Amino acid sequence: MFAIGFTLSERIVSTINDIKDIELEYVSNGVIIKIEINQRCFNELKEHRRSMAGRTGCGLCGVAQLKDAVKPVQVVGSDIRFNIAHLDPILVRVKQLQQTFALTGATHAAIGVNENGEVIYLFEDIGRHIALDKLIGAMSVRYAAKPAAVLLTSRASFEMVQKAASVGIQILFAMSAVTALATEIAEQSNVTLVGFCRDGRANIYNHGYRLQGSQLSQPAVVGL
């Protein structure tokens, strides 16, 4: 799932159909993933050379030039509506489902939920970007369910918003902080961005019209 999600969220390919083959090679200290993409995507990739390494750290790792970090704005649709009252039960459920975090205390999670607030995806990783890439990979497989919203247990930086927008995720919740550039990218991309999601409250920064049950002016702090 990570290989697919990373290839999509980094915009190496436009759709999953642009990926021709994925081969895994297990080595002593990890896994080498070899991805075959179609010729058009390969030619475009050569023109924007970058070391495409999926790291556990910051999303700028591997960027050859600073201007390559912020990608062209991709605008998402506006058809999703989500009841903000679902957020508290989701936060409780996430704590119960984070098995790796319960064992290690050292992982982030990306959680996809449907319009009824039910968890349909949960992926963990020591890297927050990789957790989101895994979720993106899963939701991009043919006939996979599309989440109404995605919750991050981490902060929401601009790269996370870019990844979400790249696959049409309209609502992005984060349990930690939201950066200033993330709010700018979310505004331009039409992504509903919500930070500091805690028991009974959340900060709504962008495009709050998708969130039912909230009376807000943005940015705002709203009780759930």
C-alpha positions in Angstrom: 0.0 0.0 0.0 2.9 2.4 0.8 4.4 1.9 -2.7 1.1 2.8 -4.4 0.2 5.7 -2.0 3.7 7.3 -2.2 3.7 7.1 -6.0 0.3 8.7 -6.2 0.8 11.3 -3.4 4.1 12.4 -4.8 2.4 12.8 -8.2 4.8 10.5 -9.9 1.7 9.0 -11.5 -1.8 10.4 -12.0 -3.8 7.3 -11.3 -3.1 3.8 -10.1 -3.5 2.6 -13.7 -0.2 4.4 -14.5 1.6 1.8 -12.3 2.5 -1.2 -14.4 4.2 -3.4 -11.8 5.5 -3.5 -8.3 8.3 -5.8 -7.2 9.5 -6.2 -3.6 13.1 -7.2 -2.8 13.8 -8.2 0.8 17.3 -7.4 2.0 19.0 -7.8 5.3 18.2 -4.3 6.6 14.9 -3.5 4.8 12.9 -3.8 1.6 13.7 -2.4 -1.8 10.5 -1.5 -3.8 10.8 -1.4 -7.6 7.9 0.3 -9.3 7.4 0.2 -13.1 5.4 3.1 -14.4 4.2 4.0 -17.9 6.4 5.8 -20.4 4.6 9.2 -20.1 5.0 9.3 -16.3 8.6 8.2 -16.6 9.4 10.9 -19.1 7.8 13.5 -16.8 9.7 12.2 -13.8 13.0 12.6 -15.6 12.3 16.3 -16.2 11.7 16.8 -12.5 14.6 14.8 -11.1 14.3 14.1 -7.4 15.6 11.5 -5.0 12.3 9.7 -4.3 13.0 8.3 -0.9 10.2 7.5 1.5 11.6 8.7 4.8 10.3 8.6 8.3 11.3 12.3 8.8 10.2 15.5 7.3 8.4 15.7 4.0 11.3 17.8 2.5 13.7 14.8 2.5 15.0 14.2 -1.0 13.9 17.5 -2.4 16.6 18.7 -4.8 15.5 22.4 -4.7 13.2 24.3 -2.3 10.9 25.3 -5.1 10.1 21.6 -5.7 8.7 21.2 -2.2 5.4 23.0 -2.8 3.6 21.4 -5.7 1.0 23.0 -8.0 -2.4 23.4 -6.3 -4.8 20.5 -6.9 -8.4 21.5 -6.1 -10.7 18.9 -4.5 -14.5 18.5 -4.9 -17.2 19.9 -2.6 -19.7 17.1 -2.3 -18.7 15.6 1.1 -20.6 16.6 4.3 -19.5 15.3 7.7 -21.2 15.6 11.1 -18.6 17.1 13.5 -20.3 15.1 16.4 -18.7 11.9 15.0 -15.2 13.2 15.9 -15.2 12.4 19.6 -16.2 8.8 19.2 -13.6 8.4 16.4 -10.9 9.7 18.7 -11.9 7.1 21.3 -11.9 4.4 18.7 -8.5 5.3 17.3 -6.9 4.8 20.7 -8.3 1.3 20.9 -7.2 0.4 17.3 -3.6 1.7 17.4 -2.0 -1.7 18.2 1.5 -0.8 17.2 1.4 2.4 19.2 0.1 0.5 22.2 3.2 -1.7 22.0 5.8 0.9 21.2 4.4 4.4 21.9 6.3 5.5 18.8 4.0 5.5 15.8 1.7 7.8 14.0 -1.6 6.8 12.4 -3.7 7.9 9.4 -7.4 6.9 9.8 -10.0 7.0 7.1 -13.7 7.2 8.2 -17.0 7.1 6.3 -19.8 9.6 6.5 -21.3 7.7 9.6 -18.0 8.1 11.5 -17.0 4.5 11.2 -13.3 3.7 10.8 -12.7 2.0 7.5 -8.9 2.3 7.3 -6.2 2.7 9.9 -2.5 2.5 9.0 0.4 3.1 11.4 4.1 3.9 10.9 6.9 5.6 12.7 6.7 8.3 9.9 3.5 10.3 9.6 3.9 10.8 5.9 4.3 7.0 5.4 1.2 6.3 7.4 -0.8 8.6 5.2 0.8 7.2 2.0 -0.3 3.7 3.1 -3.9 4.9 3.5 -3.8 6.6 0.1 -2.6 3.4 -1.4 -5.4 1.4 0.1 -8.1 3.8 -0.9 -6.8 4.0 -4.4 -7.1 0.3 -5.2 -10.0 -0.5 -7.6 -13.4 -0.8 -5.8 -11.9 0.3 -2.5 -14.1 2.5 -0.3 -13.4 6.2 -0.3 -13.2 7.8 3.1 -15.4 10.9 3.8 -12.6 12.2 6.1 -9.1 11.4 7.2 -7.7 11.8 10.7 -4.0 12.2 11.5 -2.6 11.5 14.9 0.2 13.9 14.1 0.4 17.6 13.1 -0.8 18.7 9.7 2.0 20.3 7.7 1.7 21.5 4.1 3.0 18.2 2.7 0.2 16.3 4.4 -2.4 18.6 2.9 -0.8 18.3 -0.6 -0.9 14.5 -0.3 -4.6 14.6 0.7 -5.5 16.9 -2.1 -3.6 14.8 -4.6 -6.2 11.9 -4.2 -9.3 14.1 -3.6 -9.5 13.8 0.2 -11.8 16.7 1.1 -11.7 16.7 4.9 -8.4 16.4 6.9 -8.4 16.3 10.7 -5.2 16.4 12.8 -4.9 15.7 16.5 -1.9 18.1 16.8 -1.1 21.5 15.3 -1.6 22.8 11.8 1.1 24.9 10.2 0.5 28.3 8.5 1.5 27.0 5.1 -0.8 24.0 5.6 -3.7 26.4 6.0 -2.7 28.3 2.9 -2.5 25.2 0.8 -5.8 23.9 2.2 -7.5 27.2 1.4 -6.3 27.1 -2.2 -7.0 23.3 -2.6 -10.6 23.6 -1.1 -9.6 21.1 1.7 -11.4 21.4 5.0 -8.6 21.5 7.5 -9.1 20.9 11.3 -6.4 20.9 13.9 -6.0 20.2 17.6 -8.7 17.6 17.6 -9.1 16.7 21.2 -12.0 15.5 23.5 -14.8 18.0 23.0 -13.1 20.6 20.8 -11.3 21.3 17.6 -9.8 24.2 15.6 -11.5 24.6 12.2 -9.3 26.6 9.8 -10.6 26.2 6.2 -13.8 25.5 4.4 -15.9 24.6 7.4 -19.1 24.4 5.2 -18.5 20.6 5.0 -18.8 20.1 8.7 -22.4 19.8 9.8 -23.4 20.6 13.4 -20.9 23.4 13.8 -21.6 27.1 14.0 -18.3 28.7 13.0 -16.5 31.6 11.5 -13.1 30.6 10.4 -10.6 30.1 11.8 -12.5 29.2 14.9 -12.5 27.0 18.0 -15.7 25.0 18.1 -17.1 22.7 20.8 -18.1 19.3 19.6 
